[in-house]
Amino acid sequence: MSVEIDLRDRPTSSLRERLLDAAKRLIEQSGWASVTMAKLAAAVGVSRQTVHTEVGTKHSLAESLVLRELEEFLAFVRERLAAESDVVEGVRSACQGILEQAETNLLLRTVLGSIRSENPTDDELLKLLTIESGMIVDAAVQAVRESVAENFTDLPFSESELTMAVEAMVRLVLSHVVRPSKPPLEAADDIARLVELALDGARANAARAS
């Protein structure tokens, strides 16, 4: 059973944010393998024990970095969805924007560059986006589902159907982020078309049942 994560409740102490900022800079400069608690401590001017107390293990640090980036992406998604009166157009706009941002996000591009890395320690962040992506998917599905339900109140989906549709959309976007096969606009058009087809099917079923 998945555990829902509300990113808005994520710890945001100023020291924690400074440590995450320092870790992000180190990754962008020389990769995840270069990040150590000692380097973070020196960059922020605290002890290594303080770093461990604030961010936990290196794996916990990786999770915190990924979730912080995810919340920034999801804030953008909420903005795009709220700006449209039609859910298909909202999905198209949000997906295109996310995929375009992913192409220029330095931290994300650095992490994805580790696909070809021969150093296994460089793969830890990548695993969070691929084989260990459940945490990201669960958090994104929760946030996007809430935003869709809030902005588009006349959808012909049950709660479980909406959750299933949103999860499929999130997984498609994540797949395109990790291994892009089309330009953002084309990928966004494909995802929006799938949403449109799902809506058409749900409305046809509702009409037959009435």
Secondary structure, DSSP 4 states (H G I P E B T S, - for coil): ------GGGS---HHHHHHHHHHHHHHHHH-GGG--HHHHHHHHTS-HHHHHHHH-SHHHHHHHHHHHHHHHHHHHHHHHHHT-SSHHHHHHHHHHHHHHHHHH-HHHHHHHGGGG-S-GGGGHHHHHHTTTTHHHHHHHHHHHHHHHHHH-TT-S--HHHHHHHHHHHHHHHHHHHHS--S-HHHHHHHHHHHHHHHHHHHHHHHHHH-
